[in-house]
Amino acid sequence: MRDCATGYHREMPAATHLGVDATIALLDASRAQVDARRQAADMLTVTEAAALGGTTEAVLRRWIATGRCLGLASATDRQDFAVPRWQFQADIWRALLKLPSALNTTSGWELLSFLESPTGALSGRTPRSAIEQGEVDRVLVIAAYDK
């Protein structure tokens, strides 16, 4: 497997299997991260995001379901989404047309994590900042590289 941070191939360690308790602990920790991110100042409600995007709540929810729009679901209500405001910037919005296909996911958390995680393939920048700096095509190549 190619390591995107270094560009070198590396051997994958032998698979280890976690027990049920360890798996539940990992899932709980992940849910806590999603919930914390949902509370960030740059997040909007579906109503606010629909108004900003010039559409209806129903259309926005369809966009979230297809990965066209990033939305993080609540742990208690899968129809209650928090939506990052910055995704409505023109460059990001255009990139979101192709990013779900490149990453092979429509998961809001996976798309958001990709966009907000620094990577060696972008000299330590996040894909989001690279898109904002005009490097949409490069980000899409990186996204599709190791599906």
C-alpha positions, 0 to 999 in steps of 0.5 A: 500500500502506498503511504500518502504522507511519504509517497513510499510503499509500506508493508501493512501489519498483520490484521489484528481483531479487536474484541467486542468491548474494544470495538464498542469503545472505538465506536463511542470515541468516534461518536464523541468526535462527531458530536463535538464537531457538530457543536463547532461555531462553523456549523449550521442547522438544516434550515440555516444551510438551506437558506444559505444554499438557496434551496429547501430543507427537503432538497438539502437533505437529499443532497446530504444523502448523496454526498452533494452536501456535507451533513453530520447526523445526530447520534439520537436523530438521524434526520438532525444534521449539522452542516459546515457553513464553509462548504457553500464557498464556490470552490468547495461547492464545485469540488463536492460535485466530484469528491464523493465519487473520488472517495467512494463514499457519501458519508458526511463524516468521511468527507469532512474528515478527508477535507479537514485532515492535513496530508503529506501529499499536500505538504501538510495542508488540508484538502480544504485549504488546497481547494480554496487555493485553486488545487481542486484537481490535485485534491481529487487525484489524492482522494481517488488514489487509494480507494 
